[in-house]
Amino acid sequence: MRVMGVDPGLTRCGIALVESGAGRQVTALDVDVVRTPTDMDLERRLLAVYTAASHWLDTHHPDVVAIERVFAQNQVSTAMGTAQAGGVIALAAGQREIPVRFHTPSEVKAAVTGSGRADKAQVTAMVTRILGMQTKPRPADAADALALAICHCWRGPMAERMLAAQRQAEAAAVRHREKIAAARERAADTARERAADTARERAASAAQGRSGS
């Protein structure tokens, strides 16, 4: 499975491609950081990120795109830009019918280091070790993109199975509700038919009574 990991951002957007092998083996194929100047108009910055992501998707043909899920904490404006960058990358993947999956920062840290509270230095060190790299990926955005891709390689298949099971359960629940609704409708139809028959019988009996009198 080829996974394109994305650490979204406007100033720096980390993009990486890894390929999973047997067991937990993961190989880094490419990594880069897309940069846009802060004095550039927002729409042009988003276009630059979108164009770079489109080039990666068309060049590497990943099986799935893993993007960091953004949380708005103290720096809301920064979170907005980050979410917008992730959105245009998800759009580029969607246009190519490539599935997109989101992972939280703590999920990525836990997958790579074993601790959801690991700092960037620990994440970078473990990414370097896991991928057997001679030098640490720089800047941290590149390491984070690789960590996202690794996280999905290791946790993605299980998440996909859980998602499939959830969808099956939801579909079964829908079918069950439809059966109940159909049964209730049949019961209501039967009740209406019986009521109509009773009304006709009463009308016929009343008519006979009047004619007999």
N, C-alpha and C positions, 0 to 999 in steps of 0.2 A: 504494500500500500504506500502510495506517495502522498505525503501530507505537506501542504503549504501552511506554515505557521505565520501568523501576523500579530505583531505587537503594534496596534494602531496608534497613530499620532499625526499631528500636522507638521510640527517642527522636525520630528524624526519618526519615521515609520519603519519598524523592523520587519523584514520579510525573509523567510527561510524555507528551504525545501529539504525534507528528509525522506528516507525510504526505510520502511520496517522490513526486517528479515525474520529468520527463525527465532522463536522465543522472544527475548527482549532486545535483540540486536537491532540497532538503528544506525543508519549511515547518513551523514550530512552530504547533500548534493550541491547546495548553493545557499548563500546568505548575503544580504545587502541591507542597506538602510537608505530609505528615500527621504531626502531633506527638502524642505521648502522654507524660504525666508519669511520671517514674521511680518515684514512690511508689504508682503504680497496680498492682494485681495483674496478673501476667503474662497470665492468660487474658483479662482485660478489655482489655489493651493489644493483644493479638493480634486480639481481636474488633473493636477500633476500626480497625486496619489492614485487616482483612478487609472490614469494612463500607465503608470508603472505596474500596477497590479494586473492590468489587462495584458501587458507584455509578458509578465511572469506566467500568467495562466495559459496564454497561447504558446509560450515557449516550452514550459515544463509539463503541462497537462496533468495537474495533480488529481488524485481521486477525491480529495476532500480538502476544504480550507478550514483551518482552526484559528479562530479569532479570540482575543482576550475580551471577556465580558467587562464592560465599563461600569464603574460605580461612581456616582456623584457624591463626594464627601465634602471637603472644605473648599477646594478649588473647582467651583461649578463651571466656570468658563473653560477651564482646561478640559474638564470631563466632557463638555459639550463638543469641543473640537475633536477630542479623541473618538467620541461616539460617531461623529460625522465622518471621520476618516474610515472607521470600521464599517460604516454603512455603505460608503461608495465601493469598498472592496467586496462586501457581501453582494452588492448589486452587480459588480463585474462577474462574480462567480455565478450568480443566479442567471445572468444572461447566457452563460455557457452551460447551464444545467449541471453545475458542479455543486454538490451539497456543502453547506456551511454549518459548522458547529462552534459553539461558544463555550469557553472554559473560564472559570473565575481565577483570579491571581492565586488565591490560596490553594485551589485545586491543582494548579500547575506546579506551585512550589512543593506541595505534598508529593506529587507524582515524581518529581525530579530529585528532591532532596530528602523526602521522608517527613518533612515538617512544613506545615502550612504557614509558618511564621518566619521562614528563612529570608535572609536579606539578599540583595542583588549579588553581592560578592559570593555568597554560598551557591546561589543558582548558577552563576557563571562558572564557578569551579566544578560543579557537578556536570554541567553541560559539556565542559571541556573533557572531563573524564569519560562520560558516557559515550561521546562521539569519537574518542581517541584522537582529539585534535592536538597538534603540536603547540599551538599558541591559543590563548584565550580569545574568544570572539569579542571584538570591540566595535562600537560602544555597547553599553548594556542593552540597548534596544535590539541589537543583533542576537545577543545571548537569550533575551526574553523570547524572541521569535522562534529560535531553535527549541527553547524549553516548551513552548506551546505545541510545536510539532511533535516533540517527543511525548508530551503528555497525551496527545490524541492517539499516537501509535500504541501506547500502553493501555490507555483507558477507553479509547474510542470504541473498539469492538464490543466491550461489555456494555458501554452506554448505548450502543446501537441495538444490542439485544434487549436491553431494558426498555428502550423506546419502542421497539417492535412489539414487545409484550404488552406495554401500556396501550399501544394502538389497537392491538387485538382485543384487549379487555374493554376498551372504549367501544369498539365495533360490536362486541358481544352484548354490551349493555344497551347499545342503540337497538340491536335486533330484538333484545328482550323487551324493551319498552314498546317497540313497534308491534310485537306479538300481543302484548297486554292491551295496547290500544285497539288492535284489530279484534281481539276477543270481546272487549267492552263494546265495540261498535256492533259486532254480531249480536251480542246480548241485547243491546238497545234496539236493534232492528227486530229481533224476535219479540221483545216486549211490545214494540209498536204494532207489529202484526197481530199479536194476541189481543191487544187493546182494540184494534180495528175490527177483528173478528167478533169480539164481545159486543162492540157497539152495533155491528150489523145484526148480530143475533137478537139483541135487545130491540132494535128497530123493527126487525121482522116479526118478533113476538108481539110487539105493541101494535103493529099493523094488523096482525091476525086477530088480536083482541078487539080492535075497533070494527073490523069486518064482521066478526061473529056477533057483536052487539047490534 
